[in-house]
Amino acid sequence: MDRRHFVMALPVLPALAAAGCSTPGLKLDAPYVSTPQQVVDEMLKLAQVGPTDVVYDLGCGDGRFVINAASRYGARGVGIDLDPLRIAQAREGALREGVADRVSFRQEDLFKADFSAATVVTLFLFTELNARLAPRLRAELKPGARIVAYEYGIPGWPHQDQAQMQIDGQVHRMMLWRIG
């Protein structure tokens, strides 16, 4: 991680230190860190999620992006995560919120997963992981699809829109790209 990425990561380092995989022995490319609800709401607004969208969250954790997309905007969604306990947690959340008929969660490697049906992709992954996904995002998503990321950008991709918010004295950054 270069100095710029390290400085950008400083606000989330305490959460990263306490985070990780809930399944012993399973190695993840990125630790699970819960996204604040206000950020989830802002990212879905930034992506202009609506009832015709299919929202994919790559590294979905507890599933809050796709659950909120379904419950607040009527979208459908798919969450992908390697951690089986996070997938179980996401499925429970979808049942609790009454959207289990519009969302699904798959225990799968996000670098091998098929996300070509997505109209919106949400990311909260390190810059290096976004860089690894970038060629597939460009090749597999249809024109008009939106990608919205929290904190970490996609190297070499200037974002088309952005938002920031302050929560408890911390600045939270979100970026949006549209596939042309």
CORBELSUL-V453236 format. One record per backbone hydrogen bond with DSSP energy under -0.5 kcal/mol. NH is the residue of the N-H (numbers start at 1). CO is the residue of the C=O. If there is no record, write none. Layout:
# CORBELSUL-V453236
<<NH | CO> <NH | CO>>
This chain:
# CORBELSUL-V453236
<<6 | 2> <7 | 3> <8 | 4> <9 | 5> <10 | 6> <10 | 7> <12 | 9> <13 | 9> <13 | 10> <16 | 12> <17 | 13> <18 | 14> <19 | 15> <20 | 32> <24 | 22> <26 | 23> <27 | 25> <28 | 26> <32 | 20> <33 | 31> <39 | 36> <40 | 36> <41 | 37> <42 | 38> <43 | 39> <44 | 40> <45 | 41> <46 | 42> <47 | 43> <48 | 45> <49 | 44> <53 | 50> <55 | 76> <56 | 54> <56 | 120> <57 | 78> <58 | 56> <58 | 122> <59 | 57> <59 | 80> <60 | 57> <60 | 80> <63 | 60> <67 | 63> <68 | 64> <69 | 65> <70 | 66> <71 | 67> <72 | 68> <73 | 68> <73 | 69> <74 | 70> <75 | 69> <76 | 53> <77 | 102> <78 | 55> <79 | 104> <80 | 57> <81 | 106> <84 | 82> <87 | 83> <88 | 84> <89 | 85> <90 | 86> <91 | 87> <92 | 88> <93 | 89> <94 | 90> <95 | 91> <96 | 92> <97 | 93> <98 | 94> <98 | 95> <99 | 94> <100 | 94> <102 | 99> <103 | 99> <104 | 77> <106 | 79> <108 | 81> <108 | 106> <110 | 108> <112 | 109> <113 | 109> <115 | 113> <118 | 115> <119 | 54> <120 | 54> <121 | 146> <122 | 56> <123 | 148> <124 | 58> <129 | 126> <130 | 126> <131 | 127> <132 | 128> <133 | 129> <134 | 130> <135 | 131> <136 | 133> <137 | 133> <138 | 134> <139 | 135> <140 | 136> <141 | 137> <144 | 179> <145 | 142> <146 | 119> <147 | 177> <148 | 121> <149 | 175> <150 | 123> <151 | 149> <151 | 173> <152 | 150> <155 | 153> <157 | 154> <158 | 156> <160 | 176> <161 | 176> <163 | 174> <165 | 172> <167 | 165> <167 | 170> <170 | 167> <172 | 165> <174 | 163> <175 | 149> <176 | 161> <177 | 147> <179 | 145>>
